[in-house]
Structure formats: C-alpha cells, structure tokens
Amino acid sequence: MSDDPLPPPSPTPRTAAVIPAAGRGVRLGPGAPKALRVLGGTPMLVHAVRAMAASRAVSLVVVVAPPDGAAEVKTLLDAHALPDRTDFLVVPGGETRQESVKLGLDALPPGYDIVLVHDAARPLVPVDTVDAVIEAVRDGAGAVVPALPLADTVKQVEPAAAPGDPEPVVATPDRSLLRAVQTPQGFDRATLVRAHGTVTDDVTDDASMVEQLGVTVVTVPGHEEAFKVTRPLDLVLAEAVLARRRLNDGF
C-alpha cells in the first residue's frame, strides 16, 4: 500500500456567459432595440442577465452592447439589482451577431474554461436548463445545446420565385429526428474560440460553427419557457409567463 498522498481534487471549471445584445430587433417593430424592450417593468436584457446569474456556476456575465451603446447598457445594468456573487462586464459589439459573440469572447479574462452564449431575447430560461448545459460541458462535451422536440410537422420547400408566391413542397422530414434549439449554448472555451477563429460562414448559432470543426454537439432537454421573444405575440406570452411566476413565487 502506497503512503503517497492523494492528489488534490481538480478545481471545478469556472463558467462565464456571453450575451450578445447589439441587435435592433426589427420584427418587434420600431422603437428601442429588442433587448431593451420592457417585460414586466424590466428590460428583457436585465431578465436575461439575471437568468444567467441565477446559476451558481456562472461567475461572470459579459453583455455585448450595440456598438455605440455600451455606456447606456452599463448604466441600465447598474440601475437594477443583480446578484453580488456574479461579476458583470459590458463591451461594445459588432455589426453581426457572430462579430458580437467574438468580441465578447475576446473580453473574457483567463481562468474561464466553460462559456455560455445566450440570446438576450430569451429572458425567461429557467436556471435548471442553464445548469444542465453547464453540467454536460463539465462532463466532457465540447458543445451543448438545449433542445425541444417539434410539435408541428415540418416541410422542406423549394423557395418561391417571388415573395408571396406558392412554394412547392419537396420533402417532409421525420420530425422525430428534429429538434428546436434554444440557448444558452455551452462550450469548452478553447473549442468556441477556435470556431470563431476559423469559421467565416454566416451562421445562426454558435453550435453550427463548432459543428463545422467536426466537433460533436450534444443536446440536453430544453424548456418551453426559454422561447425567443421575437414578435409582438411573443411579448404577450412572456408577460403571461412572468405574471404566473410572480404569482407562484409570491412577489
């Protein structure tokens, strides 16, 4: 039997969240940028930041603001109560979501091995979903996305020759093999940095960039309340969810 002391336990990887919030949100109509629209009396961005900070594993949240709006966003966050255990950083973003996420990544200090990327327009994601994504990355996955089965049948179509023209259906994919993907998406930091340094295609999410590296992306169960607030009707639904939470939580 060896008398050698046991090695110290490996430190738990630290987690940071990047929230790109530089978009205008034109589908919600004219007015403030989408992330600054008010939900239950509080800007959606603040809800999204609180959702990330609600996880005890997240010790830093980086908000990527509109290029000319970093000071405004910092003032906004300073005006709302945020958890003391979490650090917050605001940096100016770029012209595209991809550029903004990269600028948020570039702003991360050393020592954060896990990075979440979360849509500011998903203000109501439950903390259990955030924790599930982080846990899957801790368990060795290079990229993790929360996902839900599809309720609707999906059709693949031939694009119309002109806007508004009928579109011929060319296939009906098996929806049991399809998932609707949400955020936060979680990554091994080095993998995500490599993806942003090598993939130049215009993509709709960061997991797609990692896929192009040949890294396997895995899913964990998403949540119906992590929907994206994009249209006016989504805002009505979000208000209803928030009102129900406040009723149930007694505040």
Secondary structure as UniProt FT lines:
FT   STRAND          14..20
FT   HELIX           26..28
FT   HELIX           34..36
FT   STRAND          38..39
FT   TURN            40..41
FT   STRAND          42..43
FT   HELIX           44..53
FT   TURN            56..57
FT   STRAND          58..65
FT   TURN            67..68
FT   HELIX           70..78
FT   TURN            84..85
FT   STRAND          87..92
FT   HELIX           97..106
FT   TURN            110..111
FT   STRAND          112..117
FT   TURN            120..121
FT   TURN            123..124
FT   HELIX           127..138
FT   TURN            139..140
FT   STRAND          143..149
FT   STRAND          156..157
FT   TURN            163..164
FT   STRAND          169..171
FT   HELIX           175..177
FT   STRAND          179..181
FT   STRAND          185..188
FT   HELIX           189..198
FT   HELIX           206..212
FT   TURN            213..214
FT   STRAND          217..221
FT   HELIX           224..226
FT   HELIX           232..249
//
